[in-house]
Structure formats: structure tokens, C-alpha cells
Amino acid sequence: MSSTVHTAHDLLPDNLCEMFLRDVAALLVTSRLITRSLFALRSECEFSTELTKTIDTVAALSDCGEPYLRKPLLEAGAVLPALPESAASSVVTEFFSSIPVKVTPSVLAAEVISSLRLLVQHIELKAMLAAESAVLVGQNRLSRALLKWAAEWRACGQILRAVTVRIRAKAYVADLDSSPTPGVA
């Protein structure tokens, strides 16, 4: 008997309802992986209180998805397909694979915050798409729960926009401060 690893996309749905359930399951698996990845990343970012607070905020937001969806899923009698973590790991890995290892703290902070911002926008969109599918399969309560979660991701993204500008400006100033003065040896 051969053992194969399935991704979310390998589990092809037979209908829109199955597609919706697969998408919700993938969203929840992704949120769990995000939380774990952020806690692992947090130790690398302890040089910046602003960055660690931002990481904590995104991790907490990621964690709140399941509680939002638990009751509407239970009331709908929905059974989510079991997805292996590998189904979502490439998505999470993609956002953090571009972070350079040997850089100054200011550049690391700029890279991390940019990746977080992209990740937040990605999850917001996935939650919005799942909410639209929920309406199509007659699950309005699930749609409202997904929309609430998506709105929180959007609000987080707006906060991250300001943080991104601030952290990038600090990185720019740090680069200027560390640049050798022309003509001085």
C-alpha cells in the first residue's frame, strides 16, 4: 500500500459545498500554521518591541478564527475534511522564505513586517472568498462569521500599513547612520 501526501488542491471537490468545506478547512489549517510560525519567528525579532507586538497581534488574530467558526459549523452540521498540515505549509512558508538570514536588525524588521502585511492580506481574501461560498451553499451564519474574521484581518492590514512605513523609515535612517561618510577613511 503506498502512502501519498495530499494537498488541499489534491482533494478535488465534487460540488460547491465540498469545495467550501475544503476551503474552510484549509483556512483553519493555515491559521494554525501561521500561529506556530509566528511564535518561532518572534524570538528572532525581540530586538524590536513594535515588531514583537505586531507578531503577537497577528498570531492572536489567527487564533480567533476557529472560535468564530466553531458554533456556525456545529449548527450547520458541517464536517470539515481532514487536511494534512502540508496542505497549507507551502502558503505559510512562501511568505517567510524571502526573509534574509544575515541582515541588520532594521532590514530584518522591514522584511518581516512586509511579509506579515502580505500574509494578512492573503488570509483576509481567503476568508472573504469562503464567506462568498458560504452564501452560495446557504450557510449565512458561516458567511457572517467568516466576514467578521475577514474584517478583523482587514483592520489588521490597515494597522500594518502604518507599521510598515514606520519600520521601513527606521531601516532607511539606520542605513544612513551606518553608511561611511564620503571622503573619510
C-alpha positions in Angstrom: 0.0 0.0 0.0 1.5 3.3 -1.0 1.4 6.4 1.2 0.6 9.7 -0.5 0.6 13.2 0.8 -2.5 15.2 -0.2 -2.7 19.0 -0.5 -5.9 21.0 -0.3 -6.0 21.1 -4.0 -5.5 17.4 -4.5 -8.8 16.8 -2.7 -10.9 17.7 -5.6 -14.5 18.5 -4.6 -17.5 17.0 -6.3 -19.6 20.1 -5.7 -19.6 23.7 -4.4 -20.5 22.5 -0.8 -17.4 20.2 -0.7 -15.3 23.0 -2.2 -16.5 25.4 0.5 -15.8 22.9 3.3 -12.3 22.2 1.9 -11.6 25.9 1.7 -12.7 26.5 5.3 -10.6 23.5 6.5 -7.6 24.9 4.5 -8.1 28.3 6.0 -8.2 26.9 9.6 -5.1 24.7 9.0 -3.3 27.7 7.6 -4.2 29.8 10.6 -2.8 27.2 12.9 0.4 27.1 11.0 0.7 30.9 10.9 0.4 31.0 14.7 3.2 28.4 15.1 5.4 30.1 12.5 5.0 33.5 14.1 5.9 32.2 17.6 9.0 30.7 16.1 9.8 33.9 14.3 9.1 36.1 17.4 12.4 35.1 19.1 14.3 36.4 16.1 12.5 39.8 16.4 12.9 40.5 20.1 15.2 43.5 19.3 12.0 45.4 18.3 9.1 45.8 20.7 6.9 47.2 17.9 7.7 44.1 15.7 7.0 41.6 18.5 3.8 43.3 19.4 2.8 43.2 15.8 3.6 39.5 15.6 1.6 38.8 18.7 -1.4 40.7 17.2 -1.3 38.7 14.0 -0.9 35.4 15.9 -3.9 36.3 18.2 -6.0 37.2 15.1 -5.0 33.9 13.5 -6.1 32.0 16.6 -9.6 33.6 16.8 -10.8 32.1 13.5 -11.7 28.7 15.0 -13.8 30.2 17.8 -15.7 32.4 15.3 -16.5 29.4 13.1 -17.0 26.6 15.7 -20.6 27.4 16.5 -21.9 28.1 13.0 -20.1 25.0 11.7 -21.7 22.9 14.5 -25.2 24.4 13.9 -24.8 23.6 10.2 -23.8 20.1 10.9 -20.7 20.7 8.7 -17.9 18.2 8.8 -14.7 19.7 7.6 -12.4 17.3 5.7 -9.2 16.4 7.5 -6.3 18.2 5.7 -2.7 17.5 6.5 -0.7 20.5 7.5 1.4 20.1 4.4 -1.7 21.3 2.5 -1.1 24.8 3.9 2.6 24.8 4.8 3.7 25.9 1.4 1.4 29.0 1.7 2.9 30.0 5.1 6.4 29.1 4.0 6.2 31.2 0.9 5.5 34.4 3.0 8.6 33.9 5.2 11.0 32.3 2.8 12.1 35.7 1.4 13.3 36.9 4.8 17.1 37.2 4.7 19.1 35.5 7.5 22.2 37.6 7.9 21.0 41.2 7.8 20.9 44.2 10.2 18.0 44.2 12.6 16.4 47.2 10.8 16.4 45.3 7.5 15.1 42.2 9.1 12.3 44.2 10.7 11.4 45.7 7.3 11.4 42.3 5.7 9.3 40.6 8.4 6.7 43.4 8.5 6.3 43.3 4.7 5.8 39.6 4.8 3.3 39.9 7.6 1.4 42.5 5.7 1.2 40.3 2.6 0.2 37.3 4.7 -2.6 39.3 6.4 -4.0 40.4 3.1 -3.9 36.8 1.8 -5.8 35.4 4.8 -8.3 38.3 4.5 -9.0 37.4 0.9 -9.3 33.7 1.6 -11.8 34.4 4.4 -13.8 36.7 2.1 -13.9 34.1 -0.7 -15.0 31.4 1.8 -17.7 33.8 3.0 -19.0 34.2 -0.5 -19.1 30.4 -1.0 -20.9 30.1 2.3 -23.7 32.3 1.0 -23.9 30.2 -2.2 -24.4 27.0 -0.3 -27.0 28.5 2.0 -24.8 29.0 5.1 -25.4 32.6 6.0 -24.3 32.3 9.6 -21.0 30.8 8.5 -20.7 33.6 6.0 -21.2 36.2 8.7 -18.6 34.5 10.9 -16.1 34.5 8.0 -16.9 38.1 7.1 -16.3 39.1 10.7 -12.9 37.4 10.7 -12.1 38.9 7.3 -12.9 42.3 8.6 -10.5 41.9 11.5 -7.8 40.8 9.1 -8.5 43.9 7.0 -8.3 46.2 10.1 -5.0 44.5 11.0 -3.8 45.1 7.5 -4.5 48.8 7.8 -2.6 48.9 11.0 0.3 47.0 9.4 0.4 49.6 6.6 1.3 52.3 9.1 3.7 50.0 10.9 5.4 49.0 7.6 6.0 52.6 6.7 7.4 53.4 10.2 9.7 50.3 10.2 11.0 50.9 6.7 11.7 54.6 7.6 13.7 53.4 10.6 15.6 50.9 8.4 16.4 53.7 6.0 17.7 56.0 8.8 19.7 53.2 10.3 21.3 52.6 6.9 22.2 56.3 6.6 23.6 56.2 10.1 25.8 53.2 9.3 27.0 54.4 5.9 30.6 55.6 5.8 30.9 59.3 5.3 32.2 60.1 1.8 35.9 61.0 1.8 36.6 59.7 5.3 38.7 56.6 5.6 
